[in-house]
Structure formats: structure tokens, C-alpha cells
Amino acid sequence: MANAAWKAFLAVCIAALPLATTSIDAQAQEAATEGTTRLDLSFETARPGDRVTVSIILKVPASIKIGTTINEITFPHKLLTFERVTQGLSADLATAMVSANVKADERDPEKSIVTVTVTGKKGDAIPGGVVANLAFKVSEQAPLEQSIALDNKASAFTAEDLAQPVDPIAGRSGEIKIAETAPVIFSCFFYMH
């Protein structure tokens, strides 16, 4: 009996090994880019016809003071319509101005580009966190169980009087997964009352 329990334990450990190495790989990759400023897009789920909000998340090393962030987000305009941009908490804390400008993608007539700029007060740094939220309307014709890619080109400038481009900088692209049912969001009963 003890031998069977040991074999079961060993089987669970072997099955968990890929998960552990994936987690270690992700931690190593994050540690390798620890000195890199990041302007990442979130991943969301929506149904055809829904409105969905995608966040821009700033991750910044302690040694760098960010004064301006710029994201150029390319999206298929037949599947998504850009509606508006609002300040995220980090932009709000920095009393930053948030603006968005939409134009056609000259390289691909099927796509549009929304440029989101977050500009802090002169000399003030924008803290890490959500700097902006973009609202999109998903087309009723968006295919189920497909993902809509949001290509992200990120750049930033320092908060110094003579602002300098931030280098290195990276920006993960976002994605909106089209599903038949919207995701369920659970909230804590005690927090709500």
C-alpha cells in the first residue's frame, strides 16, 4: 500500500514539473527585463456587440522617472471600433493629461491605429500602474472563439526638464478573445458591504 502511495506521489510530482519550469522560466525572463520600462496592454474577453475596456499598464524601474508615455495600438477596424480613452489611476495620481488620436494604417487598409499619449506635469513622474483605459465596441460580426490582436508599439520620455527617450522600453501587445459568454467577475461580499 505504501508503495502505491509513493508511486502516486511521484506521478503528481512529475506531472507538475512542466508547470514549475514554466513558472521559473517566466520569473527568469521577468528578472532579465527588470531594468526595462514596460507599457503593456491587457488581455480581455468579450462577446460580439459588447463594449470592452483594455488597459495600458506602466511598469517602470525605480531608477527611471517617466514624464510621458506613448502607445501606438493597431487594431482591425471591421471588428473593433475605438470609442474613448480615460485616465488610469497612475495618470490620475500624477495629474497627467491623457489623449487619443485615431488614424488609418497606411500599410494595411484593414486596420486603424490609435495613438494614446499620457503626459505628466513638467518635472513630475508618472508612477507605475494603469495609465489609461481604452474603450472599444466589438462588432456583432466578430467570430466566436477567435482572438483580436492589438499590436502595441510603446515609447516613453523621462520627466526631466530636457526629456530624453527611455531606452530600453518594451510593450506587450494585447488581445480581446471573443467568446459566447462574458467572463464572470466574482467580488467579495464583505468588501461590498
Backbone hydrogen bonds, N-H to C=O, Kabsch-Sander energy under -0.5 kcal/mol:
donor,donor_aa,acceptor,acceptor_aa,energy
5,A,1,M,-2.0
6,W,2,A,-2.3
7,K,3,N,-2.1
8,A,4,A,-2.2
9,F,5,A,-2.4
10,L,6,W,-2.5
11,A,7,K,-2.4
12,V,8,A,-2.0
13,C,9,F,-2.2
14,I,10,L,-2.3
15,A,11,A,-2.3
16,A,12,V,-1.9
17,L,13,C,-0.9
20,A,16,A,-2.2
21,T,17,L,-2.5
22,T,18,P,-2.1
23,S,19,L,-2.2
24,I,20,A,-2.2
25,D,21,T,-2.7
26,A,22,T,-2.4
27,Q,23,S,-2.3
28,A,24,I,-2.6
29,Q,25,D,-2.5
30,E,26,A,-2.4
31,A,27,Q,-2.4
32,A,28,A,-2.2
33,T,29,Q,-1.3
34,E,31,A,-1.2
36,T,33,T,-2.2
37,T,168,P,-1.6
38,R,59,K,-3.2
39,L,170,A,-2.3
40,D,57,I,-2.3
41,L,172,R,-1.9
42,S,55,S,-1.6
44,E,175,E,-2.6
46,A,177,K,-2.6
49,G,138,V,-0.6
49,G,139,S,-0.6
50,D,47,R,-2.2
52,V,136,F,-2.8
54,V,134,L,-2.7
56,I,132,A,-2.7
57,I,40,D,-3.2
57,I,55,S,-0.5
58,L,56,I,-0.5
58,L,129,G,-3.4
59,K,38,R,-2.6
64,I,61,P,-1.7
66,I,64,I,-0.6
67,G,157,F,-2.7
68,T,157,F,-1.8
69,T,118,V,-2.4
70,I,155,S,-3.0
71,N,116,V,-2.3
72,E,153,K,-2.7
73,I,71,N,-0.7
73,I,114,V,-2.7
74,T,72,E,-0.6
74,T,151,D,-2.3
75,F,112,S,-2.5
77,H,75,F,-0.7
77,H,110,E,-1.0
78,K,110,E,-0.6
79,L,76,P,-1.2
80,L,76,P,-1.9
81,T,137,K,-2.0
83,E,135,A,-3.1
84,R,135,A,-1.1
86,T,133,N,-2.3
88,G,131,V,-2.0
90,S,130,V,-2.1
91,A,130,V,-0.8
92,D,88,G,-2.3
93,L,89,L,-2.7
94,A,90,S,-1.4
95,T,92,D,-1.4
96,A,91,A,-3.0
97,M,119,T,-2.9
99,S,117,T,-2.4
101,N,115,T,-1.7
103,K,113,I,-2.4
105,D,111,K,-2.2
106,E,104,A,-0.7
108,D,105,D,-0.6
111,K,108,D,-2.0
112,S,75,F,-2.7
113,I,103,K,-3.2
114,V,73,I,-2.6
115,T,101,N,-3.0
115,T,113,I,-0.6
116,V,71,N,-2.8
116,V,114,V,-0.6
117,T,99,S,-2.3
117,T,115,T,-0.5
118,V,69,T,-2.4
119,T,97,M,-2.8
119,T,117,T,-0.5
120,G,67,G,-3.3
120,G,118,V,-0.5
121,K,94,A,-0.9
123,G,159,A,-0.5
124,D,121,K,-2.3
126,I,66,I,-3.0
129,G,58,L,-2.3
131,V,56,I,-2.4
131,V,129,G,-0.6
132,A,56,I,-1.1
133,N,86,T,-2.5
134,L,54,V,-3.4
135,A,84,R,-2.9
136,F,52,V,-2.9
136,F,134,L,-0.5
137,K,81,T,-2.5
138,V,50,D,-3.3
138,V,136,F,-0.5
139,S,79,L,-2.8
142,A,139,S,-1.5
145,E,178,I,-2.3
146,Q,143,P,-1.0
146,Q,178,I,-0.5
148,I,176,I,-2.9
149,A,147,S,-0.6
150,L,174,G,-2.3
151,D,74,T,-1.7
151,D,149,A,-0.6
153,K,72,E,-2.0
154,A,152,N,-0.6
155,S,70,I,-2.3
157,F,68,T,-2.4
158,T,164,Q,-2.4
159,A,65,K,-1.9
163,A,161,D,-1.0
166,V,156,A,-2.6
170,A,37,T,-2.2
174,G,150,L,-2.2
175,E,42,S,-1.1
176,I,148,I,-2.1
177,K,44,E,-2.9
177,K,175,E,-0.5
178,I,146,Q,-3.3
179,A,46,A,-2.6
179,A,177,K,-0.6
186,F,184,V,-0.6
192,M,188,C,-1.6
193,H,189,F,-0.8
